[in-house]
Amino acid sequence: MKGFSGLTARRKFSVPVSQQEVERDWAAQGFHCGAMVDPPGHEWNNFTHEANELVAVVEGRMRFTLLDESFNLEPGDEIFIPAGVATQHQEHRGSPLQVALRL
């Protein structure tokens, strides 16, 4: 993956982001895709997953912190989250955040 420390891909998907485009891209890598919407200002702290995860921002903006590094993500950006790594993310105030998740 291109981007910061190999964890993010800035503007990987064209904007406006098509969920179908994300699904096709991830299916080619052997992954499934789902969608999630969080309200403005919502926070997830010290959240971990048992498997590797991909997140693509479809709409809104978010700040992600993992491995002592912070990333400001916008629509079209993708981030890789290694299994077992604690993450924190906060949706920017002003608009809901819609993301595609690798399941």
Residue frames as qw, qx, qy, qz and C-alpha x, y, z in Angstrom:
[[0.000, 0.887, 0.462, 0.000, 0.00, 0.00, 0.00],
 [0.376, 0.442, -0.042, 0.813, 1.20, 3.50, -0.75],
 [0.349, -0.823, -0.191, -0.405, 0.95, 6.35, 1.71],
 [0.255, -0.746, 0.454, -0.415, 2.07, 7.01, 5.27],
 [0.353, -0.429, 0.803, -0.216, 4.23, 4.20, 6.68],
 [0.228, 0.067, -0.916, -0.323, 2.59, 1.76, 4.29],
 [0.126, 0.308, 0.838, -0.432, -0.59, 1.75, 6.39],
 [0.366, 0.668, 0.357, -0.540, -2.65, 4.19, 4.33],
 [0.383, 0.253, 0.601, 0.654, -3.45, 4.71, 0.69],
 [0.112, 0.518, 0.181, -0.828, -4.43, 8.33, 0.11],
 [0.529, 0.492, -0.117, -0.681, -7.20, 8.72, -2.50],
 [0.282, -0.108, 0.932, 0.203, -7.14, 5.04, -3.40],
 [0.249, 0.547, 0.794, 0.095, -10.78, 5.28, -4.48],
 [0.086, 0.323, 0.287, 0.898, -12.21, 8.05, -6.64],
 [0.055, 0.407, 0.564, -0.716, -14.56, 10.57, -5.01],
 [0.679, -0.367, 0.317, -0.551, -17.48, 10.29, -4.65],
 [0.107, -0.303, 0.946, -0.044, -16.60, 6.82, -3.39],
 [0.764, 0.009, -0.371, -0.529, -18.62, 3.96, -4.79],
 [0.684, -0.353, 0.573, -0.280, -19.23, 1.13, -2.32],
 [0.938, 0.311, 0.141, -0.066, -19.33, -1.20, -5.34],
 [0.498, 0.732, -0.412, 0.216, -15.83, -0.07, -6.40],
 [0.283, -0.595, 0.663, -0.356, -14.52, -0.82, -2.90],
 [0.866, -0.052, 0.420, -0.266, -16.27, -4.21, -2.90],
 [0.852, 0.513, -0.098, 0.030, -14.72, -5.13, -6.28],
 [0.245, 0.745, -0.545, 0.296, -11.24, -4.05, -5.19],
 [0.426, -0.468, 0.675, -0.381, -11.37, -5.96, -1.94],
 [0.932, 0.127, 0.245, -0.235, -13.00, -9.05, -3.50],
 [0.708, 0.612, -0.336, 0.108, -10.01, -9.23, -5.85],
 [0.081, 0.580, -0.689, 0.428, -7.86, -9.47, -2.68],
 [0.485, -0.145, -0.860, 0.061, -10.12, -12.16, -1.19],
 [0.017, -0.137, -0.577, 0.805, -11.94, -9.87, 1.27],
 [0.066, -0.678, -0.708, -0.185, -15.62, -9.17, 1.93],
 [0.095, 0.209, -0.071, 0.971, -17.00, -5.69, 2.51],
 [0.196, -0.693, -0.687, 0.100, -19.64, -4.16, 4.76],
 [0.089, 0.604, 0.067, 0.789, -20.73, -0.61, 5.59],
 [0.424, -0.536, -0.558, 0.471, -20.97, 1.37, 8.82],
 [0.047, 0.722, 0.127, 0.679, -22.14, 4.90, 9.64],
 [0.459, -0.381, -0.511, 0.618, -21.09, 6.77, 12.81],
 [0.027, -0.947, -0.316, -0.050, -22.55, 10.11, 13.99],
 [0.311, 0.758, -0.225, 0.527, -20.39, 13.26, 14.03],
 [0.227, -0.702, 0.466, -0.488, -17.92, 13.35, 16.92],
 [0.961, -0.232, -0.007, -0.151, -18.22, 9.62, 17.70],
 [0.040, 0.708, -0.698, 0.104, -15.06, 8.04, 19.16],
 [0.976, -0.077, -0.202, -0.003, -13.72, 4.50, 19.35],
 [0.100, -0.804, 0.542, -0.223, -10.89, 4.08, 21.85],
 [0.254, -0.419, 0.866, -0.096, -8.49, 1.15, 22.30],
 [0.861, 0.264, 0.164, -0.403, -10.45, -0.94, 19.82],
 [0.148, -0.438, 0.842, 0.278, -8.86, -4.16, 18.49],
 [0.851, 0.261, -0.136, -0.435, -9.77, -6.83, 15.95],
 [0.796, -0.266, 0.539, 0.067, -8.74, -10.47, 15.83],
 [0.726, 0.341, 0.444, 0.399, -8.06, -10.26, 12.08],
 [0.264, -0.119, 0.245, 0.925, -6.43, -7.72, 9.79],
 [0.240, 0.760, 0.554, -0.240, -8.86, -5.02, 8.74],
 [0.264, 0.196, 0.328, 0.886, -9.16, -2.49, 5.93],
 [0.084, 0.744, 0.490, -0.446, -11.19, 0.70, 6.30],
 [0.276, 0.285, 0.405, 0.824, -12.08, 3.00, 3.42],
 [0.100, 0.464, 0.363, -0.802, -13.68, 6.38, 4.07],
 [0.253, 0.525, 0.720, 0.376, -16.77, 6.76, 1.89],
 [0.065, -0.792, -0.251, -0.554, -18.11, 10.03, 3.31],
 [0.537, -0.842, -0.012, -0.042, -16.99, 12.37, 6.11],
 [0.386, 0.655, -0.531, 0.375, -13.55, 12.65, 7.70],
 [0.850, -0.516, -0.103, -0.021, -11.83, 10.86, 10.56],
 [0.044, 0.752, -0.616, 0.231, -8.65, 10.90, 12.62],
 [0.969, -0.089, -0.230, -0.017, -7.15, 7.44, 13.15],
 [0.127, -0.757, 0.610, -0.198, -4.38, 6.66, 15.64],
 [0.994, -0.104, 0.033, -0.007, -2.50, 3.38, 15.62],
 [0.847, 0.052, -0.056, 0.526, 1.06, 2.32, 16.33],
 [0.381, -0.618, -0.109, 0.679, 1.73, 5.78, 17.87],
 [0.156, -0.025, 0.433, 0.888, 0.96, 7.48, 14.58],
 [0.343, 0.580, 0.504, -0.540, -2.08, 9.60, 13.66],
 [0.199, 0.139, 0.682, 0.690, -3.70, 9.87, 10.24],
 [0.381, 0.446, 0.247, -0.771, -6.36, 12.29, 9.01],
 [0.271, 0.148, 0.874, 0.374, -8.47, 10.38, 6.50],
 [0.393, 0.384, 0.001, -0.836, -10.87, 11.74, 3.91],
 [0.836, 0.362, 0.281, -0.302, -13.20, 10.18, 1.33],
 [0.745, 0.597, -0.297, -0.024, -11.29, 7.80, -0.93],
 [0.029, 0.636, -0.721, 0.272, -8.56, 7.07, 1.63],
 [0.917, -0.147, -0.351, -0.115, -7.92, 3.52, 2.86],
 [0.182, -0.676, 0.633, -0.331, -6.09, 2.36, 5.99],
 [0.761, 0.034, -0.647, 0.014, -4.78, -1.09, 6.92],
 [0.498, -0.621, 0.385, -0.466, -5.16, -2.11, 10.58],
 [0.404, 0.274, -0.869, 0.083, -3.07, -5.11, 11.66],
 [0.737, -0.416, -0.503, -0.177, -4.78, -7.76, 13.79],
 [0.708, -0.432, -0.405, 0.384, -4.46, -7.20, 17.54],
 [0.337, 0.131, -0.103, 0.927, -3.30, -3.58, 17.25],
 [0.062, -0.695, -0.562, 0.444, -5.25, -1.15, 19.43],
 [0.219, 0.377, 0.350, 0.829, -6.67, 1.76, 17.47],
 [0.026, 0.609, 0.459, -0.647, -8.45, 4.98, 18.28],
 [0.179, 0.280, 0.490, 0.806, -10.49, 6.98, 15.86],
 [0.090, 0.571, 0.446, -0.683, -12.70, 10.00, 16.00],
 [0.335, 0.631, 0.572, 0.403, -15.13, 11.25, 13.42],
 [0.168, 0.049, -0.018, 0.984, -14.74, 14.94, 12.64],
 [0.184, 0.546, 0.574, -0.582, -17.63, 17.06, 13.74],
 [0.243, 0.430, -0.220, -0.841, -20.04, 18.32, 11.13],
 [0.719, 0.233, -0.383, -0.531, -21.06, 15.30, 9.10],
 [0.914, -0.199, 0.318, -0.154, -21.65, 11.61, 9.67],
 [0.043, -0.558, 0.788, 0.258, -18.85, 9.22, 8.77],
 [0.938, 0.202, 0.105, -0.260, -19.56, 6.37, 6.39],
 [0.097, -0.605, 0.771, 0.173, -16.90, 3.72, 5.98],
 [0.894, 0.179, -0.349, -0.217, -16.48, 0.42, 4.20],
 [0.493, -0.585, 0.623, -0.160, -15.00, -2.31, 6.37],
 [0.507, 0.298, -0.797, -0.138, -13.18, -5.46, 5.42],
 [0.776, -0.335, 0.257, -0.468, -15.01, -8.30, 7.16]]
